[in-house]
């Protein structure tokens, strides 16, 4: 294996052409923008337009199959992100603020080069050439050209690509299954409960304060944070947990502080709900954490059923989540900043289908969630294997 500079294995590495893009128009030949590769793939819904209909003037700036776009002006987190263009049948103009790398085909496969752009080796080199400013980071084209890559022969590259491609297809299929299960839940919800915006099935309506004890936690100051002890959840963690993600707590409080708070306010129990009140508003986690934890006041609102026999926690969670989503603007207006308050939530009305129907819905959703959890677990394992393999190949 030999070590090369990126400029030695590329036909060119360059910035895109300057074109003033239209804000309103979506006509003509599309043009790349920074947002085009924000998810690590070419997002055809995030292209710009400038009413350009003829390719002649920009023929040298049209993307070719195998071209790789690189984010070289972005937040520190997204700097160096890449996406490969694989569509030969679509004309796209390479616009400003993204670099384009075109590989020399008899030296490196474009797919192999794109794998390199996901490795720790590459990310470490990006950090060395990165220049920070107040709101963003960047690196120069010339510095990028000097980045080093270890390169095996083409036949070895091909074997590695085949192995990684199999893993990518497994990941893609599992992510598609998750999406379909999510759509199944939404379809089941509408079929059983109707359109909750209009209460199309004329269910009873109840005030949330009549169903739940609604409150928050006691204040915990930053100086009381610890590096170990009892997990302390903020909005960030609840958003992840509400999406059935496994989390590693970042903030803790001492056991003695936890015991003190537990005596004063109690703690969330299984089946209770925690709702994000700032940031990503209205995400709801039905508590199912196996360990002790506490949570941040102001960031989160705690709901505890007054009568568990008359309501199903999972069904109400789904109803409440959709209801907040539909009326978020009304719920968060009037605050000094965009936030959900306890007072507004207490006055909030939701539909209440019969308990038999709530239980029936919950039983079906629990099966879907169990299957989704297993698929999520498989995805995580495949992603760990994927990252491990590409880093091993480029060491």
N, C-alpha and C positions, 0 to 999 in steps of 0.2 A: 504494500500500500504506500502511496505517496501523498505528500501534503502539498496542496495548492492554495493560492489566493483566489478568491471568488472571481476577480477580474481575469484570471488565467483560464477559467472554465466557462466563461460567459461571452456570447457574441456582443452583448452590451449590458450595462447596468445604468439606467438613466431615469430622470424625472419625466413626468408627462408633459403634454403640450398645454399651454395656457389658453383656455377658452372660457369666456364669461357665460356661465350657465344660467338658464332661465329659472325663476322661482316657480312660475305657474305652468309652463309648458311641459308636456311629456311626449313631445312629438319629435321624430327624426331619429338619428343614430345616437344611441346612449353613450354616455361618457362616465368614466370611473370617478368616484369621489372617495374621501377617507372612509366614509361609512360603508362603502361597497364591500369591504373585507372585515368589518367589525366583528363578525362571528367566526372568522377563520376560514370562510368559504366565500365564493363570489355570490353576493346577494343581489339578484337581478331586480329586486324591488327597491334597491337603494342606489340606483344609477341616476346621473344627471342628464339634462337635455339642453340643447341650444338651437333647436330648429335647423339642424344640419341634416340634409337629405342626400348629399352627394359625397362619396368617399374619396374622390380624387385628391382633394387638398390635404386630406389627413391619412392617406393610404399608408404612410410610413409609421403612423401612430396607432394603427389597428392591432389589437391583440391577436396573437396566434396561439393555437393549441400548444400547451406546455409552458406558456409565459407565466411567470410568478410575480405577483404584486406584493410589495412590501410597504408596511406603514413606517415611514421615517420621521413623521411629525405627529405626535400623539401624546396621550398621557403616558407616564412612565410604565404603567401596567400593560398598555397595549402596544408600546413601541417595539418594532421588529416583527409584529404579527404578519403572517403571510397567507396567501391563498393562490391556488393554481387554477389557470383558465383551461378548461377542457372541452369547450364547445367550438367546433370548427365552423358551424353553420350560422353563427351570429356575429355581426360586426359590432365591436365595442371600441371606442376611442380611449386610449390611455391618457387620462387627464392629470393635472397637477396634483401634488401632495401625496402621491404614491410612487414608489420606485417600481420599475419593471426590470426583471432579470430574465434574459433569454439564454438558456443553456446551449453550449456547443455539444451537439448530439453525439459526436464520436468520442466525447470525453466523459459525459455524465448524462444519465437519464433525468429529464425534468422532475419526474416523480421522486427520484432519489434525492435531488437537491431540495425539494420541498420538505422531505422528511428531515433533512439536516436542519431546516429552519424551525423545527419543533424541539430540538435537542437542548440539553443543558449546556453543552459545549458552545453552541451558537448564542444562547442567552447570556452566558458569561462574557462573551466577546462584545455583544451589544452593550452591556453595562459599561465596558471599558471605553467605548467610543461615544457614549451618550453624553449630551450636554443638556443640563436642566435650566429651565427658566421658571417664572412664577406659576404658570398654569399648565405648562406642557414640557415635553422633552423632545429631543431630536438628535439626529446624527447626520454627518455630511456624506454625500455620495462617495467621495474619495476615501474616507475612512472605511466605509462599508465595503468598498472594493478590496481592501486589504485583509478582510476577515479570512481566516484559514479553515480549510476543510480537508479531512483525511479521506482519500478516494481509493477504493479498490478497483479492480478491472470491471469492465462492463458486464461480464457474465455473472460476477459475484453480486453486483448491484441489482441485476435482474432477479436473482434468487431471493434477495432480501425484500425487494418490492413485492414479489409474489406472496411471501409469508405475511408481510404487513397488510397487504390488500385483503387477504382472507380474514384477518382480524378486524379490519375496517368494515367489511361487509357484515360480520357478526354484530358489531356495534350498531351499524346502521339499521339492521333488522330489529334488534332489541329496542332501539329508540322509536322505531315505527310502531312496534307492539305497544309501547307505553303511550304513545299518542292515541292509538286506536282505543285503548282502555279508558283513557281520559274522555274521549268522545263518547264512548259507551255510557260512562257515568252521567255525562251531561244529557244524553238522549233519554236515559232512564229517569233522570230528575224531571225533565219536561213532561215525559209521558205520564208519570205518576202524580206530579204536583201541579202541572200546567204552567202557564206563563205567570210567574209571580209578580211581574210588573203590573199586570192588569187584574190579577187574582181571577184568572179565567175559569177556575172551578169553584169560585165562591166559597172558599174556606173561611173559617172564623179568623178574625184578626185580633191579635192581643198586643198590648204594650209590653215592651221588653222588660221593663221594671217589675211587671207582675209575674214574670217567669223566672227571672234571675236576680240574685244578689250581684250588684254591679259595683266594683271598686277597683282600686289599684293596690300597690304595695307601699311599704314604708321607704322613705328615702335612704339610699345607700350612697355615700360620698366616694369619690374616686380614691381618696386617700385610704379608704377601707378595702380597696381591691387587693386581692392577693394572687400569687402565681399558682397556688394550689389550695385545695379545700373543697368548698361546696360550689358547684357551677352556678354562675350568675348570668342569666339570659337577658339579652337586649333585643331590640327589633330584628337585628340581623339574624340572630339565632332562630327566632320564632318564624321568620320568613322561610328559612331552610327547613325547619321541622314541619311547617305546614305543607311543604312540598315533598314530604316523606324522605328528606335527605338525612343521612347520618352526619352528625356534627362532632367536632372536637372543640369543647369549650375553650374560649380564649381568656375569659375573666372568671375569677373565683372570689368568694368571701370566706372568712374564717369560720370554723365550725361553731365557735362561741357566738359570733355575730348572727349566724343562722339560727341558732337555738333561741337567741334573744328575740329575733324577728318572728320566729315561729310562735312563741308565747304571746306576742303582742297582737299579731294579725292573722295567725294561721298560715297555711300554705296551700297552694293549688293541689287538688287531688285528681286522681284519674277521672276522666269524663268532664272535668272543668274545661273552660275555654279561655285561651289568652289571645287577645286581638291586638294587632299592631296599630298604634295610634298616631305615629309620625313616620315620615319617610314613605315606605311602601305601605300605605294605609289599607286596613281592612283584611289583611291576611290572618286567618284563624287557625290556631293549633289546638286540637283536642288532646289534652294532656294524656300521654301514655309513656312518659319517661320512667325508667325503672329505678333511677337514683334520685336522691334528694337534690333540689335546686331552689334558687330564688330568682326574682326577676326585677327589672328596673321600673321604677315608678315613672309616670309621664309617658314613657315609650310604649307601655303595654297596659291594657285594661283586662281585668280578671272577671269572668262570668261564672257563677256557680248556681246550678239549678236549685230552685226552692222546693220543688216536688219532683223527684226523679221517676215516680210511678206514672205520671201523666205525660211525660215527654221523653223522646229519644234524643240523646245528646248529639249523636252523629247526624241525624236528619236535620235537627235544628241548626247545627253548624253549617250544613250545606245551604239551608234556606237563608240563614243570616248572612253568610258570605256573599251570596248572589244579591240579596237585598241591599247590602252596603255598597256593593259594586254599582248597582243601578242608581243609587241615591247618594253617592259619595260627595258630589258637589254641594248638595244641601246640608249634609252632615258636617262637612269641614268648613263651610263658609262662616264668616263672622269671627273667626279666630285671628289672633295677631299673626299667626303663620298657619300653614296648612296642617291641620291636626284634627284628630277625632277626640271628643271630650266625653267624660263620664255623664255629664248632664244631658248632652244631646243623645247619647246612646240610651239613656233611661226613658226618653220620650219617644224612642223609635218603635214603630209598629211592624210586626211581621205576620205572615199567614201561619195558621196552625192547622194542618191536616189532622185527621183522626189518628190516634195513637197506633191503631192497628196498621195503618198505611205507613206511618213513620217507621215502625218496626220492620215492616216488609222491605221498605227501601233500604234501611240500614243493613239488614241481613245480606242483601244482594251486593251492596257497596263494600261491605267488609270482605267479601270474597274477591271482589275486583282489586281492592287495596292490598290484600294479601298477595295476590298474583303480581301486582305492580311492584310491591316491595321486593319480591324475589327477582324480578327483572332488573330493578334498580341495582340490586346487589350484584347481579351478573355483569351489568354495564360497568360498575365500579371496578370489579375484578379484571374485566377485559381492558379497561382504560389503564389500570395499573400495569398490566402485562404489556400493553402497547407502549407506554412510556418507558418501561424497563428495557424493552427490546430495542427501540430506536436509540436510546442512550448507549446501550451496549454495543450496537453496530458502529457507532461513531466515536467510541473511546479510542 
